[in-house]
């Protein structure tokens, strides 16, 4: 590991950087980012997530599979349902980054008071 000059900190290995880049690459897709955002708020099954993010069930299922394989999302069986969640103990940093970034952008997006439209002839 390389050491930052004078700082006493060690740079991460190439493997760690590659793993982090892969995780951020997965989150670069708006649908997957929305899924992680939703699961950071609470667990859900694929049907609930599809309704929440506005995606087709098969597409959301594929996104969940990719996120699960990358270790960003976990799942457990409850009867016939598969319930998905973000393991905040293991992925706390990723969840914090998603909440912070998306939350700040959402705050910027909130429209200022828009004057009401005037109807023609009034």
N, C-alpha and C positions, 0 to 999 in steps of 0.2 A: 504494500500500500504506500502511496505517495503521501508525503506530509506537506501541508500548506506552509509556505515559507513564513516562519516566525509566529504562526498562530498556534502551533501545537496540535492541530486537528489532522486526522487522517482522512484522505479521500477514500470514497467507497471503491470497491473492486469493480472491474469491468462487468462481472457477472451480476452484481447488485444493481449497477446502473442499467444493464440490459433488462433485468426483471422490472425495475421501476418504469422504464420506458415502455415496456409491453403493457403494464397496468394502465399507464396514462394513455397509451394508444387505444386500449379498449374503451376508456372513458371519453375518447374523442368523438365517439358516435353519439349524437344527441339522444337517441332512444335508450342506449345503455346508461348514459349519464342520468337520464330521467328515472330509469329503473333503480339505480343505486340511490338517487335522491329519495325516491318513494320508500325504498326499503330502509333507509336511514331513519325514516319517520315511524316505521313499524313493519312487522312481517306481513306477508300476503301470499296467497296462492297465485298461480299464473293467470287465472281468470280475472281476479281482482286487479292485478297489475295491468293486464291488457286493457281493461276498462279505464283505469286511471291514466295510463300513458297514451291511450288512443291508438294502440297498435293491434294488429291481427294476432290472434292467439299463437299460431305457429311461429311468427316472427319474434314475439316476446319470448316464447319458449327457447328459441335458438339463442337469443341474446342472453338469457339466463344460463344456458349451458356454457357459453363462452365465459361469462362472469364467474360461474362456479368453478370451471376448470382453472381459471387464473387465481382462484382463492379469494376473490373479492366478495363473493356471495356464497352463503351456505344454504343447505336445505335439510328438512327432516320430514318424515312421513307422519301424517296424522290420519289414520284410517286409509281412505282411498285418495286423500289429497296430499300433494307435495307442497309444503309451506317453505317459502324462501325468506331469508333474512340476512342482514349484514352483521357479522360477528364484530360488534363494536370493541370488544376486548382485543381482538387480533387485528382489526382494520381501523382502529380509532383514528389514525393519522389520515387515511384516505377519506374516511367519513367527514372528518373535520375540514379537509380541503374542499370537498364537494359542497358541504353546507356553507362554508365561508364564501366560496366563489359564486355559487348559484344564488345564495341569499343576497349577496351584494348586488349582483346583476339584476335580480328581481326587484330590489328596492329602487334601483335606477329606473326600471321600466314602469313603475307605478305612475300612471298618468296624473299630471297636475289637474286641478279643477278645469274641466273643459266647459266652456260656455255652451249653454243649451242652443240647439238649432232653432232658427226662426222658421216657422211655416210660411210658405208663400201666401201673400194676400193678407197677412195679419200684421 
